[in-house]
Amino acid sequence: MSLLNVSFSPDFLLSSREDKESHFDACVVIDVLRATSTIVTALSNGASEVLPVLNLEDAIEFDKKGYLIGGERGGIKPSGFALGNSPVEYRMDVVMNKRICLTTTNGTKALINARKLASDIYVASFLNLSATVEKLSKYENIAIICAGNDGDVSYEDTQLAGCIVEKLHAIRGYDLSDSALIAFNLWQKLGRPQFTGSHARKLIKLGFERDVEYCSSIDVNSIVALYDGEVIRKFEG
């Protein structure tokens, strides 16, 4: 039976599978507010690639190599960075044909950790929901990895995970892990994105209300974003 598993933070899935066969056929990483929404927006607007890194210092090194560097700490753009982590900053006139290096508190860590779980790693947001689900439906065993909030559960990430579970289950009748069932039931109850979690409230207080609204938009574009373990590019084919 094909399996869908949801991890509410990347640390949980990795620790629960330590010293076991840890590879899925594919995994999909979610950081709705805001890293994966930003990555999808950048690629949709013509960025050639997005390179996720863990540390600010790593990003600064890639600045010297000609990358446009973006990211956040505490939701705020770090000093010396060209861009923050607001998807609305990644406009076509800013990112077209640019290589971007991104570092965020939760999302880039989740992406880098996902390399231990599968070779095919997709980047999902509500913005590219249907295109991502269509691609994922070709796989048997899938790990859905939520970036979470500093190791805790993210309400918004869990909503998208549940939406993906619902759509995939309708296509293939996957077996659902308990965590997938939790996310699925939450989404069934809500029926639409409702961004009222702690991180959404924090972003609104910081002045990013427009980001919160934008990231809740469904199927703004139809790109599939694929992470090969080094860089994220728009999937062609």
HELIX and SHEET records of a PDB file:
HELIX    1   1 PRO A   10  SER A   16  1                                   7    
HELIX    2   2 ALA A   35  SER A   44  1                                  10    
HELIX    3   3 LEU A   56  ASP A   63  1                                   8    
HELIX    4   4 PRO A   87  GLU A   89  5                                   3    
HELIX    5   5 MET A   92  VAL A   95  1                                   4    
HELIX    6   6 GLY A  107  ALA A  114  1                                   8    
HELIX    7   7 PHE A  126  ASN A  128  5                                   3    
HELIX    8   8 LEU A  129  LEU A  136  1                                   8    
HELIX    9   9 TYR A  155  ARG A  172  1                                  18    
HELIX   10  10 ASP A  178  LEU A  190  1                                  13    
HELIX   11  11 SER A  198  LYS A  205  1                                   8    
HELIX   12  12 GLU A  209  CYS A  215  1                                   7    
SHEET    1   A 7 ASP A 175  LEU A 176  0                                        
SHEET    2   A 7 LEU A   3  SER A   7  1                                        
SHEET    3   A 7 ILE A 142  CYS A 146  1                                        
SHEET    4   A 7 ALA A  26  ILE A  30  1                                        
SHEET    5   A 7 ILE A 121  ALA A 124  1                                        
SHEET    6   A 7 ALA A 225  TYR A 227 -1                                        
SHEET    7   A 7 ILE A 232  LYS A 234 -1                                        
SHEET    1   B 3 GLU A  49  PRO A  52  0                                        
SHEET    2   B 3 ARG A  99  THR A 103  1                                        
SHEET    3   B 3 LEU A  68  GLY A  71  1                                        
END                                                                             
